Amino acid sequence: MNKKWWHDKIAYQIYPKSFLDTNGDGIGDLRGIISKLDYLKDLGIDIIWLSPIYKSPFVDQGYDIADYYSIAEEFGTMEEFDELLDEAKKRDMHIVMDLVANHCSDQHEWFRKALADPEGEYADYFYFVKGKDGKEPSNLRGYFGGSIWEPVPGTDRYYLHMFAKEQPDLNWENPKMRRDLYDMINWWLEKGLAGFRIDAIINIKKTPEFKSYEPDGPDGMVFCTKMVEEAQGIGEFLQELKRETFDKYDAFTVGEVFNMKEDELREFIGEEGHFSTMFDFSAHSLTFGEHGWYDAKPIEFTSWRDTLLKSQKDVESIGFMANIIENHDEPRGVSRYLPEHAQNDAGKKMLATTSILLRGIPFVFQGQEIGMENCRRSDISEYNDINTLDQYQLAMDAGCTKEEALQCCYENSRDNARTPMQWSDGPNGGFTTGTPWLAMNPNFTEINVEDQLNRPDSVLSYYKKLISLRKSEEYKEIFTYGSVEPAFTDLPGIFAYWRVDEETGRKILVAGNFGNQPQELRLEASAQDNPETVLLLSNDESVAYRDLILTLKPCQCAVISV
């Protein structure tokens, strides 16, 4: 494997709207991000991914872009963005932005020109398709519910939108549209951007006939992923994208890829793959209900653990995955993946340990490093997320009570990750002097950065130790390139694996007890040949390790070098 500059890096996702507001308008801004670069550097962060900061009407929180070349005034100015690039560079940090290339906003100049002349050049930048029998071209349902088709006023055509109707899909079959996108991408890379997180990219390839399918619900429609899974030839688009943009700048790219075909992993992230890496959504996929959030099953520990370990084995001879506990599209990981008895500081440290020391690029989402949790709301009106509103109504239509539907939102809403960052126990958690755009999680008085900075036993302090261990000169090589060998899978509640350096034979055991009973982990006899067994890290000073037996009480974890 050719070594790349990003292989041993730690990434951090910032959701700008909720990170830090410096002008009192209740919305986070670029000035707030600049002011916290030293905080992120001290945490051990190398790459900062910013969720969209482009000009947008914010129907879908900035993933509906009205101008790819402009910064939304809510976040600041292009001059402040340039300052952010400069300040990050001074600290040897890299800035990555979101690339939203499947769709744009209906306020984008291209779409306005398309509506003004449905027979003209810009109509072909989108999918303007004739209806069938006076109805939509097909019965596909969008990601946010309802038909993916919206009438083009004054015509017998419909435009395609797999997300909100204000997010028309771009027609990647049009080479001129692709060229305009490539020019835009290169413009940002020329500025000094280190790369992109690539949004919803699997959706850019459609089936040309836009046929209907057997309905999968009472609305007579079928989820649009049915078409995505049948589409062929996306690789040609993605290789051209890479060749015309990323390759020219040695850019770091991380793909958001769902519905990939089973045999395509190497094409996506192999040595000559489309992207540097892609997010491992295998654990997140376990949370999907058959029809929605309301019939999703709770996470079962063994299935979750085995799914993550299988994903590690599937990819180790191919490339690197990007490992996440949570992101802006998911609820908080500590509320989702930790059993109830482990939803405490010790459990949060344990979850971090088993995730960040896996093989791959660790991505930390803002607030994860202090153990931020899901936020319970008392009414659906307190939610902002378009997907949450749709899923709430879906649950109500399926016969759920208001309380049951709200519980679904508490467990699954994207707004759980979007509540403002909790910097202190002061007014609005130190996020803003104004009114936050989304109400704070009330627990900011107990969970906040200011408190944890001053406590050596805090979740934040532990994250620093954990990241420092992964990046240390002595262990960086094995944590970056070493293989993952599952361990002690026969012990209930134990998530354990070896990181193995195949050349030297060096091994490091990473183990956590997610169960509710103590467990003894007996290291293999070959460890006796090497007296240099060292307890590198644990989340509890009382962790017992002697005579090659590691005893873990519930919520305890340990990292041992052999």
N, C-alpha and C positions, 0 to 999 in steps of 0.2 A: 504494500500500500504506500503510495506516495504521500509523504507527510505534508500537511497544509497548515497555514498560519492559524487557522481557527480550531484545529483539533483539540487543543488543551484549554480552550477558553470556557469561561462561565458567562452566560447571558442573563439579562434581566429585562423583563417586559414592563414598560411603562404605559399605563392607560392615561394619556395626558389630561383628559378632562377631570380625572379624579386624583391626580398626583399631588399638586400643590398650587394653590391660587395666590398670586402675589398682588393682584389689583382689586380684590374685594368683590369681584362680580360673581363669585360662586363657582367659577369654572377654572380648573387648573390651566397652567400656561407654560410657555417655554422658559420664561424667567424663573419659574419655580423649579423646573428641571435643572437649569444651569446652577441654581443655588444648592442643589443636592448632589452634584457630581462627586464631591469629596466624600459624602456619606456612602455613595455607591462604590467608590474606589476602596474605601476602608472595608466594605463588605467583601470585596474581592471580585467585583464585577469587571469584565473586559468588554463585553458587547452589550449595547443598550438598544432594544427594539422599541420603537415608538409606534403605538397604534395610530391610525390615520390623523394627520394634522392638516390635511389639505382643505381648501375652501369647499364647504358642503352645507346643504340645508339640514343635515343631521337627522334625516328620517330614520336611518339605521346607524346612528352614532358615528358618522364620518365615513362609513363604508359606501356611501353614496357621494361620489366625488364630482363636484361641479367644475373644478379647474385643477388639473394635475400640476400646474406650475405655480400655484399660489398657496400661501399659508392662510388658514382660517383666522380671521381677525380675533376670534375668541381666544386663540392660543398665542397670538403675537404677530410678529413681522418676519419677513425673510431675513432681515438684518439680524434679528435675534436667533434665527435658526443658524445662520452662518457663524454667529458667536458661539452657539452650542457646539458646532462642529470643531471650531478652533479650541474651545476649552476642553473638549473631550480628547482631542489630539494631544494637548499638553499633558494629559494624564495617561497617555497611551491606552485610550479607550476608543471604541469604534461605535458609530451610530448606524443603525439599520432602520429603514422605514418600511411601512406596509406598502406592498404593490397590489393594488386592486385592479385587475385587468380583465376580469370576467364581465364586469358591468360598470356603468358610471351612474351619475345622477340624471334625472330627467331635466335638470336645470343646466346640464352641460351644453356648451355651444353646439356640439355635434348633434345632439338629440333635438335641440330647438330647430336647427336647420333641417333636420330630417322631417319633423312635423310640418314645417312650413312648406316643404316640397317633397311629398311622399314618393314621387317618381324620380327625385334627384339623386345626386351623388351621395349625400349623407344618409339617405334612407338605407343604403347598402352597408353602412357602418353598423347597422342593427339588423334584427330579424323582423321584417315587415312581411307577414304571411297572410294570404287570403284565407278567409273563414270557410267552413264547410257547412253547407245547408243553412246558412244564416247564423251559424254558431261559431264558437272558438275552433281553431284548427285541430285541437286534440283535447283529451281529458286529463292532461297532466296537472298535478297539484304542486304549488310552490313550497319553498322551505318555510314560509311564514303563513301557510294556509291559503286557500282559494286558488283560482286558476292562474296559470303562468301567463295567460294571454290577456291583453288589455286592448280595447278598440283604438285604432288610429282614427281620430276624428275626421269625418267627411269622406271616409273611404270604406271599402269592404274588407280592409285588412286589420290585422291585430299585431301588436308588437310583443315580443317575448321578454319575460322577466322572471327569473327563477327565484328571486328574492322579493322585495317589496315592489309594488307597481311603479314606484318612483325610482327604481333601479333597473333600467332597461339593459338587457344583455348585449354585449358587443359582438359583432360578427367577425370571428377570427378567420373565416373563409375569405375575407376581403384583404388582399395583400397591402392595399394602401392604408387601411385602418391599422394593420399590424406595424407598418413602417412608422406611422405617427406615434404609436405606443413605444416602439423601440427608440425613437428620437427622444421622447420624454424620459425614458429610463436612463439613457446615456447622459442626458442633461444633469440628472441628479448624481449619477456616479462621477461625472466630471467635477461636480462641486466638492467631492470628497466623501460622499456617502460610502460606507463599507459594504453595503449590500441591501437585501430586501427579505422580508417575510412575505411570502406570496399567497395571497388570499384566494380561497375557493377555486383553485386553478383547474381542478379536474373537470369543472363545469364548462370549460371553454369549447369542448368538442361536443357537438350535437349530432343526432341522427338526422339526415337531410329530409326524410319524409315526414317527420313530426306526427307519427301515427298515434292512435289511441290504443289503450290497453284495457285488459279486464280490470274493473274497478277494485280497489282494495279497501273501500270504505263506503258508508251510506251516502256520501255526497256524490257518488258516481264517478269519482276521480281516482287517480293513482299517483303516488308520490313520484316526483320528477326524477329521482335517482334511478328509476327504471330505465329512462332514456339514457342517462349518463353511463350506466353499466353496459348498455348495448353499443354505445358509440365507439368507433374504431379510428385509430390514427392520431391520437393526441400527441404521441411521441414526436411526430414531425414538427408540430407547432413548437413544442417545448425545446427541441434541439435547435431550431432556428432562433428562438428567443435567447437561448444561452449563447449561441454563436455570435449573434448580432449585438449582444449587450454584456452579459456577466463575464464571459471569457476575456473580454478586452480589458477588464479592470481587476481580475482575480477577486471578484466579488464573492462574499459569503451569502448563500441563499438557503432559506429554509421554507419548505413547501407545506402548506395546509392541504393535505391530500386525504380525502375520503373516497370510498368506492373504487379504489385502485384494484385492478385485476391481480389475481394471486401471483402470477408469474412475472409481474412488472417491477418488482422491488429493485432489481439490479439496474433496470433502465432509468429508474428515478434517482437512485442515490449511489449507484456503483461508481467505479473509478472514472468512467466517462458519462456518468448519469446527468440527468436534467438539472438536479439541484445538489448543493453541498450536503444537505441533510433534509429530513422531513420529520414532523412531529409524530411521536408514537401515541396514537389515539386508541391503542388496543384496550386500555383500562376504561377509558371513556365510553367505548362502544358497548361495554357490559351494562351500561346504565340505560340503554335505549329500551323504551317500551314498544310493544307491537303497534300501538296506535298513537302513543304520545306519552307524556310524563305521567298521566294518571294511572297507566297500567305497567309502569316500569317497576322492575323488581329490585329490592335492596341489594347492595353489593355483598357478595359472599366471599369471605376472606380467601379461602383456598383457590377459588376460581380466579380472583383478582391477582393473587401472587403468581399462580401458574401461568396466567396470561402474560404478565410482564416478563417472566423468565423465558417463556417460549419466544416472545418477540425478540428478546436479547439474542437467543440462539439463532433465530431465523436470519438476523442481520449481520452477525459478527464476521462472516466471510465476505460480506458485500460492501459495507460502508458503515456510516454512523447514523443513528437516529437522534432526534432532539427529545430529551426526556422532560416531561412536565408532571407536576402534581395538579396544577390548575392553570387557567388562563382567563382572558376576558370573556370567553364564550362558555365558561363552565362555572359551576359553583365552587366554593372554597374546598380544597382537597381535604383539609383536616375534618371538615363536616361530612364529607362524602366517604372517604376511605378508612377513617379510623373508627373502630367499634366504639360504642358509647362509653365503655369503661376507660377507653384510651384517649378520649377527647380532653386532654389536659396538656400541660407543657411537656411532660415526659413523652407523651404520645406524639406530639408535634415534632419533637427532636428525633424520635425514632423514625417517623415517616420521612423526614428530610434525609436521614442517613441512608435508608434503604433506596431512596430515589437518586440522590446526588452522586452516590458512589457507583452507580451502574455505568456500563460502557455507553458512551454517547455524549452529546452536548447538553449539560444541565441548563434548563431555563427556569429562572425564579421569577414569579409574577409578583408585582408590587404588593407589599403587605404580607406575603407568604413568609418572609423572613422574621416577622414578629408573631406569626400564628393567627392572622386575621381569620374570622369565622363567618359562616352564613348569617344573614340578617333576617329576622322574622318580622313580617309586616302584618298589620291587622286588616288590611283591605286592599283589593286589587288596584285601587286608585293610587296607592303608594308606590307602585312599580312604574318604571319608565320603559323598559325593554319591549320592543315590538313582538318578539318571539314569546315572551312571557304572557303578554296579553292574549295572544293567539292560543297558547297552551291552556291558559285558565279557562277560556271560553270552550275549548275542546273538552276539558274535564267536566264543565258544567253541562254541556250538551250530552255527555255520556252518562249523566245521572249522578255525578258526584255532588255532595253538599258543598256549600261555600267553604266550610272549614277544611274539607278534604281537598278541594281545589287549591286553597291557599297553602296547604301543607305540601302539595306538589311543587308549588312555586318556591317555597322555602327550601326544598331539597334540591331543586334543579335550576332555578332562575339564573340567568347571566348577570342580573343586577347584584347578585351576591358578591361577585368579584369586582363590581363597579362602584360599590360604596366608597366614598372618599378615603384616601390614605389617612391613617391614624397616627399623627405625629406627636401629639401630646394629650394630656387630660384637660387642656384648656378649652375655651369655647370652640365648638365645631372641630374638636380634635386637632387644632392647629392647622387645619386644612385651608380655612378661609376666614376673613373677618366679615364676610357677607353671609348670604344664605346659600348653602351648598345646593348645586343643581340636583343632587340626589341626596336624600336624607342620610345622615351618618348612621352607622351601626352604633346603637347606644352603648355598646361595651367598650367604646374608645377610652373611657375613664380607667378601665383595667388593662386594656391591651393597646399600647402605644410605644412609639420609638423612644421618646424621651425617658420614660421609665426604664425601658430595657437597655438603653445605652449605659446606664449606671449600675446595672446588675450583672455580675459575672455569671450568674446561674440562669439568665434569661434565654428565651428562644433565639433572640437576635445574637447574643454572645455565642451561643452554640453554633449558629449558622456560620459565623465568622471562623470559628475553629474548624468546622467541617470543610468549608471551602478552602481554608488555608492548608489543611491536610491534603486535599485532592490536588492542589497546585504546588505543593512542596517539592523541592528539587529531588528529594530522596524517593518520593512515591508518585510523582507526576507521570512517569512513563508507564507504570503498571496500571494506574487509574485511567489513563488515556487509551492505551493500546492493549492492555491485558484482556484476556478472554473472561467470560462469566460462566462459572460452573455452579449450577444449583446445588444446595447443600441442605441436609436435615429436613427434606420435604416430607418425611414420615412423621415428624413431630407436630402435633396440633398447634396452630397459631404462630409457628415460627416462619419468618421470612429471612432466609439466609442464602448466601452465595459466596463463592470464592472468586476473587479477582486473581488471575493467574498469568504470570510472565512465562510464556512457553520457552523462551531461550534460557533463562536463568533458573527456572523452576520455583522462583519466589512466588509465595501465595499470601493473599490477605483475605481473611474471613470478615464478612459484613453480616451481622445477625441482629434481628429484632424480635421481641416476643410480643405479638399482637393479641395473644390469647389471654385468658384470665387465670391461668395456672402457671407456677414456675416450671421451667424446663431445664434439663441438663444436656448440654451439647458436648459430646466427647470428640475431641479432635482426633483425626486419624493417626495411627501409630507412627507413620513416617515422620510426623512432626517431632518425635522424640530424637531423631537424628540431628536436629538443629536446636540447640539450646537458646537460640536468639528469638524466642517467641515474645512479642511485645504487645501489650495492650495500648494501641495507638489513641483510642478515643472511646469514651462511653458517655451516655447521657445521665449517669448516676454513679457517684463515687462508691456506692456500695456494691456495684457489679462484682461478682465473685469469679475469679479466674485463677485456678491453681491446678497443678498436675495435669495439664492439658484437658481440664474440664471447665467449660464455661457455663455458669449457672445464671440464667436470666429470669428475673421475676417479671410479672406483667408490666409492659411499657418500658422495659429496659432494653437497651441496644448496646452493641460493642463492635469495635473494629480491631482485629488482631492480626499482626504481621507474623508470618512464619517464614 
